[in-house]
Structures are given as structure tokens and as C-alpha cells.
Amino acid sequence: MLTRNSRKTEASGNMCNNASYNVVLAGNPNVGKSTIFNALTGMKQHTGNWTGKTVEYAKGCTKINDKTFSIIDLPGTYSMISFSPEEDVSRQFLVRDDIDCTVIVIDSSVLERNLSFTLQVLSVAKKAVLCLNLSDECAKNGFIIDEDELSLNLGIPVISTNATKKADIEKIREKIYDVCTEKTKCFRVSRLYDGIDISDTEKRRQNTEILSARAKEICSHCVKKCGENISAKTRKLDKILTSKITGIPIMILLLGLLFWITAVGANYPSQLLSCMFEYIKIGLVYIFDFFNSPDFIKGFFIDGIYTTLSWVVAVMLPPMAIFFPLFALIEDFGYLPRIAFNLDKFFSKCGAHGKQGLTMAMGIGCNACGVTGCRIIESPKERLIATVTNNFMPCNGRFPMLIAVITIFFSGSAWVLSGSVGVALILVLLILFAVAVTMFVSKILSTTLLKGERSAFALELPPYRKPRILKTIASSFLDRTLFVLGRAVVVAIPAGALIWLLANIYIADQSLLAYCTEFFDPFGKAIGLDGVIVMAFLLGFPANETVIPIIIMSYLSNGTLTDFASYEELFALLTQNGWTVTTALCTIIMCIFHFPCSTTCLTIKKETGSIGWTMFSIIMPTAIGVAICYLITTISNFFI
């Protein structure tokens, strides 16, 4: 069974019970290492490293012939010398005495750069196997690698592989068995590592340059060029997708297309789910009535917990089931690193890291995933900046409210195009505004609380690949959509209970919720909202999806979370309770700039290990949102 371990215990974690041999997999990100791990162990760890999925190691077992092998998938790293948390984990494993074989997985189409990493690993590893993965791409690019010559130069077995082919996985299994049982001998080529100590921080640059020069020398003997290099197609695409002129516009258009497909495609499934849950609710009411349950108990479980739960699922599942797979297909195509490349020059000026653009993109799907994805940023300072600002990206749970308010107050007006295109356009503009605020805050943090030397930005631009559509969609749905939905369900249950209790416990003919909204009303009016909206955001802390239902419930004073049958009905309800264009605009701003949900807060606490930075992540975006809303309200009152 696959296990995850904290960084503090990774180096001392136990291997598989009764394993005959211990094997580790090491390699750069996105070279197929996790795919090989899945194939060897029969597990389903999600492949790819842009969301930090293998920053902590994964462990599994496999049986080869008559022996049991413990397989460890180490974090994907570009170097063993930079001393990031991922590289610390890898080094600690590689120097262990109980490691019987290290399987080094590299991208054979960029052999020279990967060989430098290989030499770093071999400087500390005792026995190893080199997998020249993606060998089919190497051949397509017009290169032939002499495996025997390379094996002789390195002193270890070398095999060409394609991680998606069963026959090549069997080759890896055979080599692992032969090396561990010493049927195949490994020998150390001492001349390659003379004067090299990758743990020496003072000689970090010198060691890197020496090993790079030796890797280049080995390549000159082992690699031959033949035929046309089809990577020219990749270069042609990169001239367009990473161009200073077209790179950013294409990225914005793609983002708008994603939002448009998500907004249009999620409506019908959401309605179907709502109808299904309504029929189930009728059945639950019948069951409670059959057993003569008290109204309080029935209301608590059905109108409180079940209604909140069904709302969260009906609202969250359809857009996530569309957005995450589409996003995964773009990731599989190889476009995400190009986004980071395009944004790096902007983040560089803000004292942040280019990879922050990737974590922000993940935050659009789920801020908790985006915070976890910040692990790919090596510098602790820049990682912390990315972590505390990720919440500026509106997550999937906030889209239903944004889409509803934009649709009924702004879409179809003289300002924008009508219908779903207008909604998508405004959403893109809001995202761009959120990005601008993120950069502004990152700049302030990098020059005040988080001063420090900016790290170098080393990013691999992998070749474009044909997306594995069915596999990617299925993997994304299982690994991301259901995972995020499961966390939302966990927090929605107590949230529904609390909301129902506040709305149904009365003191002097007024509910506790009404007292709370009256208390916050003066503050709400000052920033263009009202007490109901402020209270809805506070009660929506466990799950952002419940904000609109809480607003509707409070305005209707019916003590039950209520969905809106149509945008027309919602518009009528809101305007009857004093909503104006200013109210709608301030609500949109607060929806984007307010404290993270409870799941994201817990994730920030886990990633930073600090209650202080977690509180900062809560207070800072809320203060910015309040300030912007106050400014909008002041200007509106002056002119209207």
C-alpha cells in the first residue's frame, strides 16, 4: 500500500516488511519516473511534478522472481547539489547502507544535461541502473545512444526504455534483480568523481561545473546524430507560445476558453444533480416522518447537514469535473512550463519566482492544491511568498458565486458581450486583476518581511507531447476532482450543522443568525455590503460554496439553505434587499480577496509549520479586500 511520510521521518522510514532488497528511483521531474514506479508496484500515484505530488517520497513493493523488493520513488529534482528540501530527502536515501540499487531515470532526448544529474547520484550511490527513458522521442529527434559505451563510461548497466511499454518495464525489473543479486556487477569509475563532494556547500558551483564538463565529454563518445531533428517543431511552437508578443495573449485566451467551457458545461450537470438530491431529500423526509422524528432532529440533519452537503456536491462537482481534466490535458501537452517561463520576467521584478505562476494556476482549481504545489519552488523565501499569496486566485468553490453575480448584474449590459462569453470575459479580467494584486503584494513582501537573495530560475521546457486523453481525464477525475470534493464534503457537514443551528435557535422572536447580521450591518454598509453578506462570508469559512445559499436563506428568513431556481429569481431577491451595482461589485471583490477556506488554512499551516504565517494568510487578503471595497463605496457615494 502506498504511504506518505513527513519530511522529518523520510530518511528513517521503514521499508516494506520482509523485503529482500531495497531499491530507490531517482530522476528529474517529468521524465517518467513515477510512471515506472506505478508500473513496478502496480500503484496509481499521479505522475507529474507541477503540483508537488512527489516532494514526499512514495513507497511500494514488488516481487521479481523469488525475491521481494521495496521500491522508493524519490522526489523529482534537477540537481543533488542545491540543497532544497527535495534534494535533502534524496541524498539521505542514497547514502543509506541498506539501499541495494538506485534506478536513475533520465530523459534520453536531453542526455547531456541529465548525465550531469546522473554523475551527481553516482558520486554517492553504490550500485545503480541507468534508464534512458523516452527513448522513442530520442530516436525521433535523430539521436542514437551507444548503450554499451555509456555503460562502460559510467560503470553501471544502461537500458533504453519507454515507461508506457510493458516489455521495457520487464527489462527494468530484470536489471534491478541482476544488480541486487550481483549477477551484474557495478564498478566505480573513480576518475569521474575525483575531488567531488556534493555535500560541500562551499564548492557547490565548482562541483556542478566539473560534473557538467565530464557529462559533456561522455556524451561526445556515446551519442551519434542521424536524420532530421524533429525538435524543430517544438522550437517553432515555442517561438509562438513563449514569444514576448504572442505568449501572454495566447495564455489569456486559453484561460478564457477554459472558463467559458467550464461555465457553459457545468450548468446542466449541476441542475441534474440538484434534482437528484431533491428526490433523495424527499425520501429522507419520508423516512424521518415514518419514525416520528422530532422536527428539530429532522431539520438539523435534512435541512442543515444534508442540504448543505448536497449543495456543495451539486455546485462543485460539475465545474471541477470539467476544469481539472482540461487543465490536466494542458499539463500533459507540456504547456504549463511555458506559462511559468512567460510569467517569470514579471515575477522576477516582484522578487518572486517564475514557478509561482504554476502554483497560481493550480490555485484556480483549488487553493489547497495550489499551496501544496508551492513545494516546487526551491527557495524557502520565494516558496513562502507563493504560499501566502495563493489565495488571491479564486478557487473553484468561489466560481459559482462569481458567475451568478456577474451574470445577473453585469453580463449582457452595454459594457460586455452577452451570455456566457461576457461572463468568461469578466472572469478573465478579474483573474488578471488578481494576478496584478498578487505581484504587488509579492513585491512588498520580498522587500520587507521576506527579504533575501533571489534564487536562480532553472526550468525545463519539455517537448510537446500528444495528450493521453482518456488516461489523463480518468486520472485527473480520481486524483484531483474527487480528492478536492472529498475534503469539501468533510468541512461541509459541520458547516451545515452550524448554519442551521444559528438560523433556527431563536431568542426573543429573532434567530441567532439575525442578531449576527444586525451586528455586522454597520460595518457591511461601510464597505458596500450588508450584515447578511458579511455573515455569509464568515459562515462560509469551511466551504466557499455555501456563501450564496446562506445569503438566500438569511434574506428569506426560512431557516433552510435555499438554492435559486433561476438567475431572474435571484436578481429579484437581491434587489429587493437593497443590492445595487456597487453591492454586486464589492461582493465580487470580497469573494476574491478574503480569507482562505478552512482546508486551505490547514494546508498553509502544514506547509509553513507556522501559526503566525497562517494567520497572516488569513488577515492580509481580507484587509486588502476590505480596503478595495471601502474605496469603491466611497467613490460610488461621491458620484451617485
Secondary structure, 3 states (H helix, E strand, C coil): CCECCCCCCCCCCCCCCCCCEEEEEEECCCCCHHHHHHHHHCCCCCCCCCCCCCCCCEEEEEEECCEEEEEEECCCCCCCCCCCHHHHHHHHHHCCCCCCEEEEEEEHHHHHHHHHHHHHHHCCCCCEEEEEECHHHHHHCCEEECHHHHHHHHCCCEEECCCCCHHHHHHHHHHHHHHHCCCCCCCCCHHHHCCCCCCCHHHHHHHHHHHHHHHHHHHHHHEEECCCCCHHHHHHHHHHHCCCCCHHHHHHHHHHHHHHHHHHHCHHHHHHHHHHHHHHHHHHHHHHHHCCCCHHHHHHHHHHHHHHHHHHHHHHHHHHHHHHHHHHHHHHHCCHHHHHHHHHHHHHHCCCCCCHHHHHHHHHHCHHHHHHHHHHCCCHHHHHHHHHHHHHCCCHHHHHHHHHHHHHHCCCCCCCCCHHHHHHHHHHHHHHHHHHHHHHHHHHHHHCCCCCCCCCCCCCCCCCCCCCHHHHHHHHHHHHHHHHHHHHHHHHHHHHHHHHHHHHCEECCEEHHHHHHHHHHHHHHHCCCCHHHHHHHHHCCCCHHHHHHHHHHHHHCCCCCCCCCCHHHHHHHHHHCCCCHHHHHHHHHHHHCCCCCHHHHHHHHHHHCCHHHHHHHHHHHHHHHHHHHHHHHHHHHHHC
